[in-house]
Amino acid sequence: DRERKLPLYARSGIPEAWVVDLERGEVVVGRDPSPEGYRALRIARRGETLSPLAFPDFTLLVDELLG
């Protein structure tokens, strides 16, 4: 998904994409799309929180996303 889908989403202009990687125990967040891919990538791990661009006041625990 990181290699194929994230670049496709960025080229399509999707403002934000999240990839939940259960094997690595992290969430990859891509923001600021461009034709070359997302300019801003963040890797969030257990113990951290994330807020989607569309709902900045809503906070998610990475632990809850990973199960």
C-alpha positions as CSV (number, residue, x, y, z in Angstrom):
1,D,0.0,0.0,0.0
2,R,2.8,2.4,0.7
3,E,4.5,1.8,-2.6
4,R,1.4,1.6,-4.8
5,K,-1.7,3.2,-3.2
6,L,-0.2,6.2,-1.5
7,P,1.4,7.5,-4.7
8,L,-1.9,6.9,-6.6
9,Y,-3.9,8.8,-3.9
10,A,-1.5,11.7,-4.0
11,R,-1.6,12.0,-7.8
12,S,-5.4,12.0,-7.5
13,G,-5.2,14.9,-5.1
14,I,-6.6,13.2,-2.1
15,P,-5.5,15.5,0.8
16,E,-4.7,12.8,3.3
17,A,-4.3,9.0,3.3
18,W,-3.6,6.7,6.2
19,V,-2.1,3.2,5.9
20,V,-2.4,1.0,9.0
21,D,0.5,-1.4,9.1
22,L,-0.3,-4.2,11.6
23,E,3.0,-6.0,11.0
24,R,5.1,-3.0,11.9
25,G,2.7,-1.6,14.5
26,E,2.5,1.8,12.9
27,V,0.2,4.1,10.9
28,V,1.7,6.0,8.0
29,V,-0.1,9.3,7.3
30,G,0.5,11.1,4.0
31,R,-0.5,14.7,3.6
32,D,0.2,17.5,1.1
33,P,-0.4,15.6,-2.2
34,S,1.6,16.2,-5.4
35,P,2.1,14.4,-8.7
36,E,5.2,12.8,-7.2
37,G,3.5,11.6,-4.0
38,Y,2.8,13.0,-0.6
39,R,5.2,15.7,0.5
40,A,4.6,15.1,4.2
41,L,4.7,11.6,5.6
42,R,4.4,10.8,9.3
43,I,4.8,7.5,10.9
44,A,2.9,7.2,14.1
45,R,3.5,4.3,16.6
46,R,1.9,2.9,19.7
47,G,1.4,5.5,22.4
48,E,1.0,8.3,19.9
49,T,-2.2,10.1,18.7
50,L,-3.4,11.2,15.3
51,S,-6.0,13.7,14.2
52,P,-7.5,13.6,10.6
53,L,-7.3,16.8,8.6
54,A,-11.0,16.8,8.1
55,F,-11.7,16.7,11.9
56,P,-8.7,18.3,13.7
57,D,-10.4,18.3,17.1
58,F,-11.0,14.5,16.9
59,T,-8.0,12.5,18.3
60,L,-7.4,8.8,17.8
61,L,-5.0,6.6,19.7
62,V,-2.7,4.6,17.4
63,D,-3.1,1.7,19.8
64,E,-6.8,1.6,19.1
65,L,-6.2,1.6,15.3
66,L,-3.8,-1.3,15.6
67,G,-6.0,-3.3,18.0
